[in-house]
Amino acid sequence: MAYAIVEISGRQFWIQSGSFYDVNKIHAQPGETIILNKVLFLNREGNIIVGSPCINDATIKAKVLKHLKSRKIIVFKMKSKKNMKSKQGHRQDLTRLLIQEI
């Protein structure tokens, strides 16, 4: 079982080949293939490689499946005795990636 830890748009993900992951929005069209270069850790059949901070010759090929939005998060602020209430919703833009090759 090969897996890797990569950094995508400022967050670290534990990924496997053939799985899909939702990451912060990447500016690429659905159907495009992108290359992920920031590989921090790589395990291929028990052969472990740790980067410092990244592995130079390791790349991961991923396909952009679609762009979507996450579930809604409600932000509610209130100050007692001041008659101040604020309610706001937020939905983060996401991109779904299919990992093709490690």
Phi and psi restraints in degrees (range 20) as a CNS / XPLOR table:
assign (resid 1 and name C) (resid 2 and name N)
       (resid 2 and name CA) (resid 2 and name C) 1.0 -96.5 20.0 2
assign (resid 2 and name N) (resid 2 and name CA)
       (resid 2 and name C) (resid 3 and name N) 1.0 134.3 20.0 2
assign (resid 2 and name C) (resid 3 and name N)
       (resid 3 and name CA) (resid 3 and name C) 1.0 -145.9 20.0 2
assign (resid 3 and name N) (resid 3 and name CA)
       (resid 3 and name C) (resid 4 and name N) 1.0 165.5 20.0 2
assign (resid 3 and name C) (resid 4 and name N)
       (resid 4 and name CA) (resid 4 and name C) 1.0 -147.8 20.0 2
assign (resid 4 and name N) (resid 4 and name CA)
       (resid 4 and name C) (resid 5 and name N) 1.0 159.2 20.0 2
assign (resid 4 and name C) (resid 5 and name N)
       (resid 5 and name CA) (resid 5 and name C) 1.0 -113.8 20.0 2
assign (resid 5 and name N) (resid 5 and name CA)
       (resid 5 and name C) (resid 6 and name N) 1.0 121.3 20.0 2
assign (resid 5 and name C) (resid 6 and name N)
       (resid 6 and name CA) (resid 6 and name C) 1.0 -125.0 20.0 2
assign (resid 6 and name N) (resid 6 and name CA)
       (resid 6 and name C) (resid 7 and name N) 1.0 158.7 20.0 2
assign (resid 6 and name C) (resid 7 and name N)
       (resid 7 and name CA) (resid 7 and name C) 1.0 -105.7 20.0 2
assign (resid 7 and name N) (resid 7 and name CA)
       (resid 7 and name C) (resid 8 and name N) 1.0 120.8 20.0 2
assign (resid 7 and name C) (resid 8 and name N)
       (resid 8 and name CA) (resid 8 and name C) 1.0 -126.9 20.0 2
assign (resid 8 and name N) (resid 8 and name CA)
       (resid 8 and name C) (resid 9 and name N) 1.0 119.3 20.0 2
assign (resid 8 and name C) (resid 9 and name N)
       (resid 9 and name CA) (resid 9 and name C) 1.0 48.8 20.0 2
assign (resid 9 and name N) (resid 9 and name CA)
       (resid 9 and name C) (resid 10 and name N) 1.0 45.7 20.0 2
assign (resid 9 and name C) (resid 10 and name N)
       (resid 10 and name CA) (resid 10 and name C) 1.0 86.6 20.0 2
assign (resid 10 and name N) (resid 10 and name CA)
       (resid 10 and name C) (resid 11 and name N) 1.0 -1.9 20.0 2
assign (resid 10 and name C) (resid 11 and name N)
       (resid 11 and name CA) (resid 11 and name C) 1.0 -121.9 20.0 2
assign (resid 11 and name N) (resid 11 and name CA)
       (resid 11 and name C) (resid 12 and name N) 1.0 151.8 20.0 2
assign (resid 11 and name C) (resid 12 and name N)
       (resid 12 and name CA) (resid 12 and name C) 1.0 -100.7 20.0 2
assign (resid 12 and name N) (resid 12 and name CA)
       (resid 12 and name C) (resid 13 and name N) 1.0 136.2 20.0 2
assign (resid 12 and name C) (resid 13 and name N)
       (resid 13 and name CA) (resid 13 and name C) 1.0 -127.7 20.0 2
assign (resid 13 and name N) (resid 13 and name CA)
       (resid 13 and name C) (resid 14 and name N) 1.0 139.7 20.0 2
assign (resid 13 and name C) (resid 14 and name N)
       (resid 14 and name CA) (resid 14 and name C) 1.0 -92.2 20.0 2
assign (resid 14 and name N) (resid 14 and name CA)
       (resid 14 and name C) (resid 15 and name N) 1.0 113.9 20.0 2
assign (resid 14 and name C) (resid 15 and name N)
       (resid 15 and name CA) (resid 15 and name C) 1.0 -122.7 20.0 2
assign (resid 15 and name N) (resid 15 and name CA)
       (resid 15 and name C) (resid 16 and name N) 1.0 154.1 20.0 2
assign (resid 15 and name C) (resid 16 and name N)
       (resid 16 and name CA) (resid 16 and name C) 1.0 -129.3 20.0 2
assign (resid 16 and name N) (resid 16 and name CA)
       (resid 16 and name C) (resid 17 and name N) 1.0 154.8 20.0 2
assign (resid 16 and name C) (resid 17 and name N)
       (resid 17 and name CA) (resid 17 and name C) 1.0 -70.4 20.0 2
assign (resid 17 and name N) (resid 17 and name CA)
       (resid 17 and name C) (resid 18 and name N) 1.0 136.7 20.0 2
assign (resid 17 and name C) (resid 18 and name N)
       (resid 18 and name CA) (resid 18 and name C) 1.0 91.1 20.0 2
assign (resid 18 and name N) (resid 18 and name CA)
       (resid 18 and name C) (resid 19 and name N) 1.0 -3.6 20.0 2
assign (resid 18 and name C) (resid 19 and name N)
       (resid 19 and name CA) (resid 19 and name C) 1.0 -103.5 20.0 2
assign (resid 19 and name N) (resid 19 and name CA)
       (resid 19 and name C) (resid 20 and name N) 1.0 160.9 20.0 2
assign (resid 19 and name C) (resid 20 and name N)
       (resid 20 and name CA) (resid 20 and name C) 1.0 -117.9 20.0 2
assign (resid 20 and name N) (resid 20 and name CA)
       (resid 20 and name C) (resid 21 and name N) 1.0 150.7 20.0 2
assign (resid 20 and name C) (resid 21 and name N)
       (resid 21 and name CA) (resid 21 and name C) 1.0 -137.8 20.0 2
assign (resid 21 and name N) (resid 21 and name CA)
       (resid 21 and name C) (resid 22 and name N) 1.0 146.1 20.0 2
assign (resid 21 and name C) (resid 22 and name N)
       (resid 22 and name CA) (resid 22 and name C) 1.0 -98.7 20.0 2
assign (resid 22 and name N) (resid 22 and name CA)
       (resid 22 and name C) (resid 23 and name N) 1.0 119.9 20.0 2
assign (resid 22 and name C) (resid 23 and name N)
       (resid 23 and name CA) (resid 23 and name C) 1.0 -123.1 20.0 2
assign (resid 23 and name N) (resid 23 and name CA)
       (resid 23 and name C) (resid 24 and name N) 1.0 167.4 20.0 2
assign (resid 23 and name C) (resid 24 and name N)
       (resid 24 and name CA) (resid 24 and name C) 1.0 -57.2 20.0 2
assign (resid 24 and name N) (resid 24 and name CA)
       (resid 24 and name C) (resid 25 and name N) 1.0 153.7 20.0 2
assign (resid 24 and name C) (resid 25 and name N)
       (resid 25 and name CA) (resid 25 and name C) 1.0 -56.5 20.0 2
assign (resid 25 and name N) (resid 25 and name CA)
       (resid 25 and name C) (resid 26 and name N) 1.0 131.3 20.0 2
assign (resid 25 and name C) (resid 26 and name N)
       (resid 26 and name CA) (resid 26 and name C) 1.0 -111.7 20.0 2
assign (resid 26 and name N) (resid 26 and name CA)
       (resid 26 and name C) (resid 27 and name N) 1.0 135.7 20.0 2
assign (resid 26 and name C) (resid 27 and name N)
       (resid 27 and name CA) (resid 27 and name C) 1.0 -81.9 20.0 2
assign (resid 27 and name N) (resid 27 and name CA)
       (resid 27 and name C) (resid 28 and name N) 1.0 81.8 20.0 2
assign (resid 27 and name C) (resid 28 and name N)
       (resid 28 and name CA) (resid 28 and name C) 1.0 -148.3 20.0 2
assign (resid 28 and name N) (resid 28 and name CA)
       (resid 28 and name C) (resid 29 and name N) 1.0 150.2 20.0 2
assign (resid 28 and name C) (resid 29 and name N)
       (resid 29 and name CA) (resid 29 and name C) 1.0 -79.0 20.0 2
assign (resid 29 and name N) (resid 29 and name CA)
       (resid 29 and name C) (resid 30 and name N) 1.0 148.2 20.0 2
assign (resid 29 and name C) (resid 30 and name N)
       (resid 30 and name CA) (resid 30 and name C) 1.0 -59.3 20.0 2
assign (resid 30 and name N) (resid 30 and name CA)
       (resid 30 and name C) (resid 31 and name N) 1.0 135.0 20.0 2
assign (resid 30 and name C) (resid 31 and name N)
       (resid 31 and name CA) (resid 31 and name C) 1.0 99.6 20.0 2
assign (resid 31 and name N) (resid 31 and name CA)
       (resid 31 and name C) (resid 32 and name N) 1.0 -16.9 20.0 2
assign (resid 31 and name C) (resid 32 and name N)
       (resid 32 and name CA) (resid 32 and name C) 1.0 -73.3 20.0 2
assign (resid 32 and name N) (resid 32 and name CA)
       (resid 32 and name C) (resid 33 and name N) 1.0 151.2 20.0 2
assign (resid 32 and name C) (resid 33 and name N)
       (resid 33 and name CA) (resid 33 and name C) 1.0 -104.3 20.0 2
assign (resid 33 and name N) (resid 33 and name CA)
       (resid 33 and name C) (resid 34 and name N) 1.0 129.6 20.0 2
assign (resid 33 and name C) (resid 34 and name N)
       (resid 34 and name CA) (resid 34 and name C) 1.0 -118.2 20.0 2
assign (resid 34 and name N) (resid 34 and name CA)
       (resid 34 and name C) (resid 35 and name N) 1.0 157.9 20.0 2
assign (resid 34 and name C) (resid 35 and name N)
       (resid 35 and name CA) (resid 35 and name C) 1.0 -111.5 20.0 2
assign (resid 35 and name N) (resid 35 and name CA)
       (resid 35 and name C) (resid 36 and name N) 1.0 127.4 20.0 2
assign (resid 35 and name C) (resid 36 and name N)
       (resid 36 and name CA) (resid 36 and name C) 1.0 -100.0 20.0 2
assign (resid 36 and name N) (resid 36 and name CA)
       (resid 36 and name C) (resid 37 and name N) 1.0 118.9 20.0 2
assign (resid 36 and name C) (resid 37 and name N)
       (resid 37 and name CA) (resid 37 and name C) 1.0 -99.6 20.0 2
assign (resid 37 and name N) (resid 37 and name CA)
       (resid 37 and name C) (resid 38 and name N) 1.0 -22.9 20.0 2
assign (resid 37 and name C) (resid 38 and name N)
       (resid 38 and name CA) (resid 38 and name C) 1.0 -86.0 20.0 2
assign (resid 38 and name N) (resid 38 and name CA)
       (resid 38 and name C) (resid 39 and name N) 1.0 74.7 20.0 2
assign (resid 38 and name C) (resid 39 and name N)
       (resid 39 and name CA) (resid 39 and name C) 1.0 -93.3 20.0 2
assign (resid 39 and name N) (resid 39 and name CA)
       (resid 39 and name C) (resid 40 and name N) 1.0 119.5 20.0 2
assign (resid 39 and name C) (resid 40 and name N)
       (resid 40 and name CA) (resid 40 and name C) 1.0 -94.3 20.0 2
assign (resid 40 and name N) (resid 40 and name CA)
       (resid 40 and name C) (resid 41 and name N) 1.0 -29.9 20.0 2
assign (resid 40 and name C) (resid 41 and name N)
       (resid 41 and name CA) (resid 41 and name C) 1.0 -149.9 20.0 2
assign (resid 41 and name N) (resid 41 and name CA)
       (resid 41 and name C) (resid 42 and name N) 1.0 141.0 20.0 2
assign (resid 41 and name C) (resid 42 and name N)
       (resid 42 and name CA) (resid 42 and name C) 1.0 -140.8 20.0 2
assign (resid 42 and name N) (resid 42 and name CA)
       (resid 42 and name C) (resid 43 and name N) 1.0 131.4 20.0 2
assign (resid 42 and name C) (resid 43 and name N)
       (resid 43 and name CA) (resid 43 and name C) 1.0 -128.3 20.0 2
assign (resid 43 and name N) (resid 43 and name CA)
       (resid 43 and name C) (resid 44 and name N) 1.0 112.5 20.0 2
assign (resid 43 and name C) (resid 44 and name N)
       (resid 44 and name CA) (resid 44 and name C) 1.0 -118.5 20.0 2
assign (resid 44 and name N) (resid 44 and name CA)
       (resid 44 and name C) (resid 45 and name N) 1.0 105.6 20.0 2
assign (resid 44 and name C) (resid 45 and name N)
       (resid 45 and name CA) (resid 45 and name C) 1.0 52.3 20.0 2
assign (resid 45 and name N) (resid 45 and name CA)
       (resid 45 and name C) (resid 46 and name N) 1.0 41.2 20.0 2
assign (resid 45 and name C) (resid 46 and name N)
       (resid 46 and name CA) (resid 46 and name C) 1.0 91.2 20.0 2
assign (resid 46 and name N) (resid 46 and name CA)
       (resid 46 and name C) (resid 47 and name N) 1.0 -10.7 20.0 2
assign (resid 46 and name C) (resid 47 and name N)
       (resid 47 and name CA) (resid 47 and name C) 1.0 -85.6 20.0 2
assign (resid 47 and name N) (resid 47 and name CA)
       (resid 47 and name C) (resid 48 and name N) 1.0 107.4 20.0 2
assign (resid 47 and name C) (resid 48 and name N)
       (resid 48 and name CA) (resid 48 and name C) 1.0 -100.8 20.0 2
assign (resid 48 and name N) (resid 48 and name CA)
       (resid 48 and name C) (resid 49 and name N) 1.0 131.0 20.0 2
assign (resid 48 and name C) (resid 49 and name N)
       (resid 49 and name CA) (resid 49 and name C) 1.0 -125.3 20.0 2
assign (resid 49 and name N) (resid 49 and name CA)
       (resid 49 and name C) (resid 50 and name N) 1.0 126.1 20.0 2
assign (resid 49 and name C) (resid 50 and name N)
       (resid 50 and name CA) (resid 50 and name C) 1.0 -112.7 20.0 2
assign (resid 50 and name N) (resid 50 and name CA)
       (resid 50 and name C) (resid 51 and name N) 1.0 128.8 20.0 2
assign (resid 50 and name C) (resid 51 and name N)
       (resid 51 and name CA) (resid 51 and name C) 1.0 -86.9 20.0 2
assign (resid 51 and name N) (resid 51 and name CA)
       (resid 51 and name C) (resid 52 and name N) 1.0 162.3 20.0 2
assign (resid 51 and name C) (resid 52 and name N)
       (resid 52 and name CA) (resid 52 and name C) 1.0 -136.8 20.0 2
assign (resid 52 and name N) (resid 52 and name CA)
       (resid 52 and name C) (resid 53 and name N) 1.0 82.1 20.0 2
assign (resid 52 and name C) (resid 53 and name N)
       (resid 53 and name CA) (resid 53 and name C) 1.0 -85.1 20.0 2
assign (resid 53 and name N) (resid 53 and name CA)
       (resid 53 and name C) (resid 54 and name N) 1.0 -21.8 20.0 2
assign (resid 53 and name C) (resid 54 and name N)
       (resid 54 and name CA) (resid 54 and name C) 1.0 -121.6 20.0 2
assign (resid 54 and name N) (resid 54 and name CA)
       (resid 54 and name C) (resid 55 and name N) 1.0 157.4 20.0 2
assign (resid 54 and name C) (resid 55 and name N)
       (resid 55 and name CA) (resid 55 and name C) 1.0 -89.2 20.0 2
assign (resid 55 and name N) (resid 55 and name CA)
       (resid 55 and name C) (resid 56 and name N) 1.0 123.5 20.0 2
assign (resid 55 and name C) (resid 56 and name N)
       (resid 56 and name CA) (resid 56 and name C) 1.0 -68.8 20.0 2
assign (resid 56 and name N) (resid 56 and name CA)
       (resid 56 and name C) (resid 57 and name N) 1.0 -43.3 20.0 2
assign (resid 56 and name C) (resid 57 and name N)
       (resid 57 and name CA) (resid 57 and name C) 1.0 -96.4 20.0 2
assign (resid 57 and name N) (resid 57 and name CA)
       (resid 57 and name C) (resid 58 and name N) 1.0 6.2 20.0 2
assign (resid 57 and name C) (resid 58 and name N)
       (resid 58 and name CA) (resid 58 and name C) 1.0 -97.2 20.0 2
assign (resid 58 and name N) (resid 58 and name CA)
       (resid 58 and name C) (resid 59 and name N) 1.0 131.4 20.0 2
assign (resid 58 and name C) (resid 59 and name N)
       (resid 59 and name CA) (resid 59 and name C) 1.0 -133.6 20.0 2
assign (resid 59 and name N) (resid 59 and name CA)
       (resid 59 and name C) (resid 60 and name N) 1.0 154.2 20.0 2
assign (resid 59 and name C) (resid 60 and name N)
       (resid 60 and name CA) (resid 60 and name C) 1.0 -126.8 20.0 2
assign (resid 60 and name N) (resid 60 and name CA)
       (resid 60 and name C) (resid 61 and name N) 1.0 131.9 20.0 2
assign (resid 60 and name C) (resid 61 and name N)
       (resid 61 and name CA) (resid 61 and name C) 1.0 -98.8 20.0 2
assign (resid 61 and name N) (resid 61 and name CA)
       (resid 61 and name C) (resid 62 and name N) 1.0 127.0 20.0 2
assign (resid 61 and name C) (resid 62 and name N)
       (resid 62 and name CA) (resid 62 and name C) 1.0 -132.7 20.0 2
assign (resid 62 and name N) (resid 62 and name CA)
       (resid 62 and name C) (resid 63 and name N) 1.0 149.3 20.0 2
assign (resid 62 and name C) (resid 63 and name N)
       (resid 63 and name CA) (resid 63 and name C) 1.0 -112.2 20.0 2
assign (resid 63 and name N) (resid 63 and name CA)
       (resid 63 and name C) (resid 64 and name N) 1.0 134.6 20.0 2
assign (resid 63 and name C) (resid 64 and name N)
       (resid 64 and name CA) (resid 64 and name C) 1.0 -80.5 20.0 2
assign (resid 64 and name N) (resid 64 and name CA)
       (resid 64 and name C) (resid 65 and name N) 1.0 117.5 20.0 2
assign (resid 64 and name C) (resid 65 and name N)
       (resid 65 and name CA) (resid 65 and name C) 1.0 -85.8 20.0 2
assign (resid 65 and name N) (resid 65 and name CA)
       (resid 65 and name C) (resid 66 and name N) 1.0 -51.4 20.0 2
assign (resid 65 and name C) (resid 66 and name N)
       (resid 66 and name CA) (resid 66 and name C) 1.0 -165.5 20.0 2
assign (resid 66 and name N) (resid 66 and name CA)
       (resid 66 and name C) (resid 67 and name N) 1.0 167.4 20.0 2
assign (resid 66 and name C) (resid 67 and name N)
       (resid 67 and name CA) (resid 67 and name C) 1.0 -106.0 20.0 2
assign (resid 67 and name N) (resid 67 and name CA)
       (resid 67 and name C) (resid 68 and name N) 1.0 138.3 20.0 2
assign (resid 67 and name C) (resid 68 and name N)
       (resid 68 and name CA) (resid 68 and name C) 1.0 -147.3 20.0 2
assign (resid 68 and name N) (resid 68 and name CA)
       (resid 68 and name C) (resid 69 and name N) 1.0 179.1 20.0 2
assign (resid 68 and name C) (resid 69 and name N)
       (resid 69 and name CA) (resid 69 and name C) 1.0 -119.0 20.0 2
assign (resid 69 and name N) (resid 69 and name CA)
       (resid 69 and name C) (resid 70 and name N) 1.0 147.0 20.0 2
assign (resid 69 and name C) (resid 70 and name N)
       (resid 70 and name CA) (resid 70 and name C) 1.0 -76.7 20.0 2
assign (resid 70 and name N) (resid 70 and name CA)
       (resid 70 and name C) (resid 71 and name N) 1.0 178.4 20.0 2
assign (resid 70 and name C) (resid 71 and name N)
       (resid 71 and name CA) (resid 71 and name C) 1.0 -69.1 20.0 2
assign (resid 71 and name N) (resid 71 and name CA)
       (resid 71 and name C) (resid 72 and name N) 1.0 157.2 20.0 2
assign (resid 71 and name C) (resid 72 and name N)
       (resid 72 and name CA) (resid 72 and name C) 1.0 -75.0 20.0 2
assign (resid 72 and name N) (resid 72 and name CA)
       (resid 72 and name C) (resid 73 and name N) 1.0 136.1 20.0 2
assign (resid 72 and name C) (resid 73 and name N)
       (resid 73 and name CA) (resid 73 and name C) 1.0 -113.6 20.0 2
assign (resid 73 and name N) (resid 73 and name CA)
       (resid 73 and name C) (resid 74 and name N) 1.0 128.9 20.0 2
assign (resid 73 and name C) (resid 74 and name N)
       (resid 74 and name CA) (resid 74 and name C) 1.0 -95.0 20.0 2
assign (resid 74 and name N) (resid 74 and name CA)
       (resid 74 and name C) (resid 75 and name N) 1.0 127.2 20.0 2
assign (resid 74 and name C) (resid 75 and name N)
       (resid 75 and name CA) (resid 75 and name C) 1.0 -108.8 20.0 2
assign (resid 75 and name N) (resid 75 and name CA)
       (resid 75 and name C) (resid 76 and name N) 1.0 115.2 20.0 2
assign (resid 75 and name C) (resid 76 and name N)
       (resid 76 and name CA) (resid 76 and name C) 1.0 -122.5 20.0 2
assign (resid 76 and name N) (resid 76 and name CA)
       (resid 76 and name C) (resid 77 and name N) 1.0 123.9 20.0 2
assign (resid 76 and name C) (resid 77 and name N)
       (resid 77 and name CA) (resid 77 and name C) 1.0 -120.4 20.0 2
assign (resid 77 and name N) (resid 77 and name CA)
       (resid 77 and name C) (resid 78 and name N) 1.0 140.5 20.0 2
assign (resid 77 and name C) (resid 78 and name N)
       (resid 78 and name CA) (resid 78 and name C) 1.0 -148.6 20.0 2
assign (resid 78 and name N) (resid 78 and name CA)
       (resid 78 and name C) (resid 79 and name N) 1.0 138.1 20.0 2
assign (resid 78 and name C) (resid 79 and name N)
       (resid 79 and name CA) (resid 79 and name C) 1.0 -116.1 20.0 2
assign (resid 79 and name N) (resid 79 and name CA)
       (resid 79 and name C) (resid 80 and name N) 1.0 118.4 20.0 2
assign (resid 79 and name C) (resid 80 and name N)
       (resid 80 and name CA) (resid 80 and name C) 1.0 -68.7 20.0 2
assign (resid 80 and name N) (resid 80 and name CA)
       (resid 80 and name C) (resid 81 and name N) 1.0 147.9 20.0 2
assign (resid 80 and name C) (resid 81 and name N)
       (resid 81 and name CA) (resid 81 and name C) 1.0 67.0 20.0 2
assign (resid 81 and name N) (resid 81 and name CA)
       (resid 81 and name C) (resid 82 and name N) 1.0 5.2 20.0 2
assign (resid 81 and name C) (resid 82 and name N)
       (resid 82 and name CA) (resid 82 and name C) 1.0 -115.7 20.0 2
assign (resid 82 and name N) (resid 82 and name CA)
       (resid 82 and name C) (resid 83 and name N) 1.0 -3.7 20.0 2
assign (resid 82 and name C) (resid 83 and name N)
       (resid 83 and name CA) (resid 83 and name C) 1.0 57.4 20.0 2
assign (resid 83 and name N) (resid 83 and name CA)
       (resid 83 and name C) (resid 84 and name N) 1.0 41.3 20.0 2
assign (resid 83 and name C) (resid 84 and name N)
       (resid 84 and name CA) (resid 84 and name C) 1.0 -117.0 20.0 2
assign (resid 84 and name N) (resid 84 and name CA)
       (resid 84 and name C) (resid 85 and name N) 1.0 119.9 20.0 2
assign (resid 84 and name C) (resid 85 and name N)
       (resid 85 and name CA) (resid 85 and name C) 1.0 -134.6 20.0 2
assign (resid 85 and name N) (resid 85 and name CA)
       (resid 85 and name C) (resid 86 and name N) 1.0 138.7 20.0 2
assign (resid 85 and name C) (resid 86 and name N)
       (resid 86 and name CA) (resid 86 and name C) 1.0 -140.2 20.0 2
assign (resid 86 and name N) (resid 86 and name CA)
       (resid 86 and name C) (resid 87 and name N) 1.0 125.4 20.0 2
assign (resid 86 and name C) (resid 87 and name N)
       (resid 87 and name CA) (resid 87 and name C) 1.0 -124.4 20.0 2
assign (resid 87 and name N) (resid 87 and name CA)
       (resid 87 and name C) (resid 88 and name N) 1.0 129.3 20.0 2
assign (resid 87 and name C) (resid 88 and name N)
       (resid 88 and name CA) (resid 88 and name C) 1.0 -144.4 20.0 2
assign (resid 88 and name N) (resid 88 and name CA)
       (resid 88 and name C) (resid 89 and name N) 1.0 143.6 20.0 2
assign (resid 88 and name C) (resid 89 and name N)
       (resid 89 and name CA) (resid 89 and name C) 1.0 -110.2 20.0 2
assign (resid 89 and name N) (resid 89 and name CA)
       (resid 89 and name C) (resid 90 and name N) 1.0 155.7 20.0 2
assign (resid 89 and name C) (resid 90 and name N)
       (resid 90 and name CA) (resid 90 and name C) 1.0 -144.9 20.0 2
assign (resid 90 and name N) (resid 90 and name CA)
       (resid 90 and name C) (resid 91 and name N) 1.0 136.5 20.0 2
assign (resid 90 and name C) (resid 91 and name N)
       (resid 91 and name CA) (resid 91 and name C) 1.0 -129.0 20.0 2
assign (resid 91 and name N) (resid 91 and name CA)
       (resid 91 and name C) (resid 92 and name N) 1.0 120.5 20.0 2
assign (resid 91 and name C) (resid 92 and name N)
       (resid 92 and name CA) (resid 92 and name C) 1.0 -79.5 20.0 2
assign (resid 92 and name N) (resid 92 and name CA)
       (resid 92 and name C) (resid 93 and name N) 1.0 138.5 20.0 2
assign (resid 92 and name C) (resid 93 and name N)
       (resid 93 and name CA) (resid 93 and name C) 1.0 -76.5 20.0 2
assign (resid 93 and name N) (resid 93 and name CA)
       (resid 93 and name C) (resid 94 and name N) 1.0 130.4 20.0 2
assign (resid 93 and name C) (resid 94 and name N)
       (resid 94 and name CA) (resid 94 and name C) 1.0 -125.8 20.0 2
assign (resid 94 and name N) (resid 94 and name CA)
       (resid 94 and name C) (resid 95 and name N) 1.0 161.0 20.0 2
assign (resid 94 and name C) (resid 95 and name N)
       (resid 95 and name CA) (resid 95 and name C) 1.0 -126.5 20.0 2
assign (resid 95 and name N) (resid 95 and name CA)
       (resid 95 and name C) (resid 96 and name N) 1.0 132.1 20.0 2
assign (resid 95 and name C) (resid 96 and name N)
       (resid 96 and name CA) (resid 96 and name C) 1.0 -95.0 20.0 2
assign (resid 96 and name N) (resid 96 and name CA)
       (resid 96 and name C) (resid 97 and name N) 1.0 122.0 20.0 2
assign (resid 96 and name C) (resid 97 and name N)
       (resid 97 and name CA) (resid 97 and name C) 1.0 -110.7 20.0 2
assign (resid 97 and name N) (resid 97 and name CA)
       (resid 97 and name C) (resid 98 and name N) 1.0 137.8 20.0 2
assign (resid 97 and name C) (resid 98 and name N)
       (resid 98 and name CA) (resid 98 and name C) 1.0 -105.4 20.0 2
assign (resid 98 and name N) (resid 98 and name CA)
       (resid 98 and name C) (resid 99 and name N) 1.0 120.8 20.0 2
assign (resid 98 and name C) (resid 99 and name N)
       (resid 99 and name CA) (resid 99 and name C) 1.0 -81.3 20.0 2
assign (resid 99 and name N) (resid 99 and name CA)
       (resid 99 and name C) (resid 100 and name N) 1.0 117.4 20.0 2
assign (resid 99 and name C) (resid 100 and name N)
       (resid 100 and name CA) (resid 100 and name C) 1.0 -93.8 20.0 2
assign (resid 100 and name N) (resid 100 and name CA)
       (resid 100 and name C) (resid 101 and name N) 1.0 -42.3 20.0 2
assign (resid 100 and name C) (resid 101 and name N)
       (resid 101 and name CA) (resid 101 and name C) 1.0 -149.9 20.0 2
assign (resid 101 and name N) (resid 101 and name CA)
       (resid 101 and name C) (resid 102 and name N) 1.0 134.4 20.0 2
